Amino acid sequence: MKASKALTTVLLLLVGLLMAPGVASAAKRPHRPTTTTTTTLPTTTTTQRTTTTTTTAPTTATTAATTTTTVAPGTTGQSWLVPAYQYPTDGTMWATLADTAPTTRPAYVIVNIDSGPGTTLDSNYVAAITNAEAAGWTMLGYVDTAEASASVSSVESQVETWRSLYGVQDIFLDDVTGAAANLSYYETLTGYVHSLGGSDVLNPGAPPASGYLSTNVCNGIVVMEDTLAAFESNPPPNYSGSSVQIAYIITSGPSQADLLSTLQAIKSRGGNLVYVSDQGNSYSDLPSYFAAENSYL
């Protein structure tokens, strides 16, 4: 019985050891972490890094860079004053205007048929004007005042002709002296335009006498019609805060890279009607960067 009891005791101890939870767990633990760590986690981590770094992040960065370098429409808050002296069928100027909606309105196009409206209806101009107006442009009928030597009656007759032939009621008066001595002459002309419901822009092409800077005289006035070099060396006075619209026509202008800074320089001097062109003959050709300039205004 003692030997049997001792044997029984040994057997019970062995069974107890084999059934102990700690021993069983210790035998199984190494296999699960090895499989999980080596296969699953590295594979998942590598995939996430490749997707996030290679695809998503560069795409987002590229979009942000494009947004930063693109100038929003209406950046300068200025409006167009386009001298469109090209005959409608001689080139692409009028077709381009018809295909381009101006960013800021009113945006003006100066129509010059024959240093004025001419005496007979031109169907090509009818089509050109109609198409440009449909795109959002406002026409200014050109009338030459011959430095105040044209009679009041002849100028008023041309104003009426613009209305009767082409339905144009807003007028661009050119060859304005800008002299104080001629102020009453121009006030009479613009008063006539206003009486018919039209607006006007005067073009002395240089700083006028102070009396012209009144809405009783005009709605807008060109204070500089010259090259970029002239603007940079001898700009007009600063007309910021003027009650009338201040216009600049700049030819032989900047490169596209410097276009925005030029527009901003004009704006800083009160210029809110503009035409800046890199063309030498800018009255029969649009700027090469016309679309870009339109987006800035």
Secondary structure as a PSIPRED ss2 file (coil, helix, strand):
# PSIPRED VFORMAT (PSIPRED V4.0)

   1 M C   1.000  0.000  0.000
   2 K H   0.000  1.000  0.000
   3 A H   0.000  1.000  0.000
   4 S H   0.000  1.000  0.000
   5 K H   0.000  1.000  0.000
   6 A H   0.000  1.000  0.000
   7 L H   0.000  1.000  0.000
   8 T H   0.000  1.000  0.000
   9 T H   0.000  1.000  0.000
  10 V H   0.000  1.000  0.000
  11 L H   0.000  1.000  0.000
  12 L H   0.000  1.000  0.000
  13 L H   0.000  1.000  0.000
  14 L H   0.000  1.000  0.000
  15 V H   0.000  1.000  0.000
  16 G H   0.000  1.000  0.000
  17 L H   0.000  1.000  0.000
  18 L H   0.000  1.000  0.000
  19 M H   0.000  1.000  0.000
  20 A C   1.000  0.000  0.000
  21 P H   0.000  1.000  0.000
  22 G H   0.000  1.000  0.000
  23 V H   0.000  1.000  0.000
  24 A H   0.000  1.000  0.000
  25 S H   0.000  1.000  0.000
  26 A H   0.000  1.000  0.000
  27 A H   0.000  1.000  0.000
  28 K H   0.000  1.000  0.000
  29 R C   1.000  0.000  0.000
  30 P C   1.000  0.000  0.000
  31 H H   0.000  1.000  0.000
  32 R H   0.000  1.000  0.000
  33 P H   0.000  1.000  0.000
  34 T H   0.000  1.000  0.000
  35 T H   0.000  1.000  0.000
  36 T H   0.000  1.000  0.000
  37 T H   0.000  1.000  0.000
  38 T H   0.000  1.000  0.000
  39 T H   0.000  1.000  0.000
  40 T H   0.000  1.000  0.000
  41 L H   0.000  1.000  0.000
  42 P H   0.000  1.000  0.000
  43 T H   0.000  1.000  0.000
  44 T H   0.000  1.000  0.000
  45 T H   0.000  1.000  0.000
  46 T H   0.000  1.000  0.000
  47 T H   0.000  1.000  0.000
  48 Q H   0.000  1.000  0.000
  49 R H   0.000  1.000  0.000
  50 T H   0.000  1.000  0.000
  51 T H   0.000  1.000  0.000
  52 T H   0.000  1.000  0.000
  53 T H   0.000  1.000  0.000
  54 T H   0.000  1.000  0.000
  55 T H   0.000  1.000  0.000
  56 T H   0.000  1.000  0.000
  57 A H   0.000  1.000  0.000
  58 P H   0.000  1.000  0.000
  59 T H   0.000  1.000  0.000
  60 T H   0.000  1.000  0.000
  61 A H   0.000  1.000  0.000
  62 T H   0.000  1.000  0.000
  63 T H   0.000  1.000  0.000
  64 A H   0.000  1.000  0.000
  65 A H   0.000  1.000  0.000
  66 T H   0.000  1.000  0.000
  67 T H   0.000  1.000  0.000
  68 T H   0.000  1.000  0.000
  69 T H   0.000  1.000  0.000
  70 T C   1.000  0.000  0.000
  71 V C   1.000  0.000  0.000
  72 A C   1.000  0.000  0.000
  73 P C   1.000  0.000  0.000
  74 G C   1.000  0.000  0.000
  75 T C   1.000  0.000  0.000
  76 T C   1.000  0.000  0.000
  77 G C   1.000  0.000  0.000
  78 Q C   1.000  0.000  0.000
  79 S E   0.000  0.000  1.000
  80 W E   0.000  0.000  1.000
  81 L E   0.000  0.000  1.000
  82 V E   0.000  0.000  1.000
  83 P E   0.000  0.000  1.000
  84 A E   0.000  0.000  1.000
  85 Y C   1.000  0.000  0.000
  86 Q C   1.000  0.000  0.000
  87 Y C   1.000  0.000  0.000
  88 P C   1.000  0.000  0.000
  89 T C   1.000  0.000  0.000
  90 D C   1.000  0.000  0.000
  91 G C   1.000  0.000  0.000
  92 T C   1.000  0.000  0.000
  93 M H   0.000  1.000  0.000
  94 W H   0.000  1.000  0.000
  95 A H   0.000  1.000  0.000
  96 T H   0.000  1.000  0.000
  97 L H   0.000  1.000  0.000
  98 A H   0.000  1.000  0.000
  99 D C   1.000  0.000  0.000
 100 T C   1.000  0.000  0.000
 101 A C   1.000  0.000  0.000
 102 P C   1.000  0.000  0.000
 103 T C   1.000  0.000  0.000
 104 T C   1.000  0.000  0.000
 105 R C   1.000  0.000  0.000
 106 P C   1.000  0.000  0.000
 107 A E   0.000  0.000  1.000
 108 Y E   0.000  0.000  1.000
 109 V E   0.000  0.000  1.000
 110 I E   0.000  0.000  1.000
 111 V E   0.000  0.000  1.000
 112 N C   1.000  0.000  0.000
 113 I C   1.000  0.000  0.000
 114 D C   1.000  0.000  0.000
 115 S C   1.000  0.000  0.000
 116 G C   1.000  0.000  0.000
 117 P C   1.000  0.000  0.000
 118 G C   1.000  0.000  0.000
 119 T C   1.000  0.000  0.000
 120 T C   1.000  0.000  0.000
 121 L C   1.000  0.000  0.000
 122 D C   1.000  0.000  0.000
 123 S H   0.000  1.000  0.000
 124 N H   0.000  1.000  0.000
 125 Y H   0.000  1.000  0.000
 126 V H   0.000  1.000  0.000
 127 A H   0.000  1.000  0.000
 128 A H   0.000  1.000  0.000
 129 I H   0.000  1.000  0.000
 130 T H   0.000  1.000  0.000
 131 N H   0.000  1.000  0.000
 132 A H   0.000  1.000  0.000
 133 E H   0.000  1.000  0.000
 134 A H   0.000  1.000  0.000
 135 A H   0.000  1.000  0.000
 136 G C   1.000  0.000  0.000
 137 W E   0.000  0.000  1.000
 138 T E   0.000  0.000  1.000
 139 M E   0.000  0.000  1.000
 140 L E   0.000  0.000  1.000
 141 G E   0.000  0.000  1.000
 142 Y E   0.000  0.000  1.000
 143 V E   0.000  0.000  1.000
 144 D E   0.000  0.000  1.000
 145 T C   1.000  0.000  0.000
 146 A C   1.000  0.000  0.000
 147 E C   1.000  0.000  0.000
 148 A C   1.000  0.000  0.000
 149 S C   1.000  0.000  0.000
 150 A C   1.000  0.000  0.000
 151 S C   1.000  0.000  0.000
 152 V H   0.000  1.000  0.000
 153 S H   0.000  1.000  0.000
 154 S H   0.000  1.000  0.000
 155 V H   0.000  1.000  0.000
 156 E H   0.000  1.000  0.000
 157 S H   0.000  1.000  0.000
 158 Q H   0.000  1.000  0.000
 159 V H   0.000  1.000  0.000
 160 E H   0.000  1.000  0.000
 161 T H   0.000  1.000  0.000
 162 W H   0.000  1.000  0.000
 163 R H   0.000  1.000  0.000
 164 S H   0.000  1.000  0.000
 165 L H   0.000  1.000  0.000
 166 Y H   0.000  1.000  0.000
 167 G C   1.000  0.000  0.000
 168 V C   1.000  0.000  0.000
 169 Q C   1.000  0.000  0.000
 170 D C   1.000  0.000  0.000
 171 I E   0.000  0.000  1.000
 172 F E   0.000  0.000  1.000
 173 L E   0.000  0.000  1.000
 174 D E   0.000  0.000  1.000
 175 D C   1.000  0.000  0.000
 176 V C   1.000  0.000  0.000
 177 T C   1.000  0.000  0.000
 178 G C   1.000  0.000  0.000
 179 A C   1.000  0.000  0.000
 180 A H   0.000  1.000  0.000
 181 A H   0.000  1.000  0.000
 182 N H   0.000  1.000  0.000
 183 L H   0.000  1.000  0.000
 184 S H   0.000  1.000  0.000
 185 Y H   0.000  1.000  0.000
 186 Y H   0.000  1.000  0.000
 187 E H   0.000  1.000  0.000
 188 T H   0.000  1.000  0.000
 189 L H   0.000  1.000  0.000
 190 T H   0.000  1.000  0.000
 191 G H   0.000  1.000  0.000
 192 Y H   0.000  1.000  0.000
 193 V H   0.000  1.000  0.000
 194 H H   0.000  1.000  0.000
 195 S H   0.000  1.000  0.000
 196 L C   1.000  0.000  0.000
 197 G C   1.000  0.000  0.000
 198 G C   1.000  0.000  0.000
 199 S C   1.000  0.000  0.000
 200 D E   0.000  0.000  1.000
 201 V E   0.000  0.000  1.000
 202 L E   0.000  0.000  1.000
 203 N C   1.000  0.000  0.000
 204 P C   1.000  0.000  0.000
 205 G C   1.000  0.000  0.000
 206 A C   1.000  0.000  0.000
 207 P C   1.000  0.000  0.000
 208 P C   1.000  0.000  0.000
 209 A C   1.000  0.000  0.000
 210 S H   0.000  1.000  0.000
 211 G H   0.000  1.000  0.000
 212 Y H   0.000  1.000  0.000
 213 L C   1.000  0.000  0.000
 214 S C   1.000  0.000  0.000
 215 T C   1.000  0.000  0.000
 216 N C   1.000  0.000  0.000
 217 V C   1.000  0.000  0.000
 218 C C   1.000  0.000  0.000
 219 N C   1.000  0.000  0.000
 220 G E   0.000  0.000  1.000
 221 I E   0.000  0.000  1.000
 222 V E   0.000  0.000  1.000
 223 V E   0.000  0.000  1.000
 224 M E   0.000  0.000  1.000
 225 E E   0.000  0.000  1.000
 226 D E   0.000  0.000  1.000
 227 T E   0.000  0.000  1.000
 228 L H   0.000  1.000  0.000
 229 A H   0.000  1.000  0.000
 230 A H   0.000  1.000  0.000
 231 F H   0.000  1.000  0.000
 232 E H   0.000  1.000  0.000
 233 S H   0.000  1.000  0.000
 234 N C   1.000  0.000  0.000
 235 P C   1.000  0.000  0.000
 236 P C   1.000  0.000  0.000
 237 P C   1.000  0.000  0.000
 238 N C   1.000  0.000  0.000
 239 Y C   1.000  0.000  0.000
 240 S C   1.000  0.000  0.000
 241 G C   1.000  0.000  0.000
 242 S C   1.000  0.000  0.000
 243 S C   1.000  0.000  0.000
 244 V C   1.000  0.000  0.000
 245 Q E   0.000  0.000  1.000
 246 I E   0.000  0.000  1.000
 247 A E   0.000  0.000  1.000
 248 Y E   0.000  0.000  1.000
 249 I E   0.000  0.000  1.000
 250 I E   0.000  0.000  1.000
 251 T E   0.000  0.000  1.000
 252 S C   1.000  0.000  0.000
 253 G C   1.000  0.000  0.000
 254 P C   1.000  0.000  0.000
 255 S C   1.000  0.000  0.000
 256 Q H   0.000  1.000  0.000
 257 A H   0.000  1.000  0.000
 258 D H   0.000  1.000  0.000
 259 L H   0.000  1.000  0.000
 260 L H   0.000  1.000  0.000
 261 S H   0.000  1.000  0.000
 262 T H   0.000  1.000  0.000
 263 L H   0.000  1.000  0.000
 264 Q H   0.000  1.000  0.000
 265 A H   0.000  1.000  0.000
 266 I H   0.000  1.000  0.000
 267 K H   0.000  1.000  0.000
 268 S H   0.000  1.000  0.000
 269 R C   1.000  0.000  0.000
 270 G C   1.000  0.000  0.000
 271 G E   0.000  0.000  1.000
 272 N E   0.000  0.000  1.000
 273 L E   0.000  0.000  1.000
 274 V E   0.000  0.000  1.000
 275 Y E   0.000  0.000  1.000
 276 V E   0.000  0.000  1.000
 277 S C   1.000  0.000  0.000
 278 D C   1.000  0.000  0.000
 279 Q C   1.000  0.000  0.000
 280 G C   1.000  0.000  0.000
 281 N C   1.000  0.000  0.000
 282 S C   1.000  0.000  0.000
 283 Y C   1.000  0.000  0.000
 284 S C   1.000  0.000  0.000
 285 D C   1.000  0.000  0.000
 286 L C   1.000  0.000  0.000
 287 P C   1.000  0.000  0.000
 288 S C   1.000  0.000  0.000
 289 Y C   1.000  0.000  0.000
 290 F H   0.000  1.000  0.000
 291 A H   0.000  1.000  0.000
 292 A H   0.000  1.000  0.000
 293 E H   0.000  1.000  0.000
 294 N H   0.000  1.000  0.000
 295 S H   0.000  1.000  0.000
 296 Y H   0.000  1.000  0.000
 297 L C   1.000  0.000  0.000
